[in-house]
Amino acid sequence: MSHEIYHACIDACNSCADACDHCSTACLQEDNVAHMERCIRLDIDCAALCRFAAAAMARSSEHVSDICRLCALLCEACAAECSKHDHDHCMECADACRSCAQACQAMVA
């Protein structure tokens, strides 16, 4: 398979990773950082997995389906957590995570 078929999903993964990085950094600036701990941890995990998924697709790994399935699950968890917080960075991250989860689910289908 050519990596071009993954282009939209790669873009979604990279955008999500960027949003998660921004969110985790912004969460560290909030007044109650302890309250943001789960959000920060999920942001970090999600960003790392999204970048791994994008790299796997770019090289047409034989494990793309499994990686994208896991990426979708983690993106959904991150979106759910970010949605619990009223901060703009969390809302933007939740949107990026939902978009990435949809792209990864479509890739698996």
Sequence and secondary structure as in RCSB ss.txt:
>XXXX:A:sequence
MSHEIYHACIDACNSCADACDHCSTACLQEDNVAHMERCIRLDIDCAALCRFAAAAMARSSEHVSDICRLCALLC
EACAAECSKHDHDHCMECADACRSCAQACQAMVA
>XXXX:A:secstr
  GGGGHHHHHHHHHHHHHHHHHHHHHTTSS GGGGHHHHHHHHHHHHHHHHHHHHHHTT TTHHHHHHHHHHHH
HHHHHHHTTS  HHHHHHHHHHHHHHHHHHHHH 
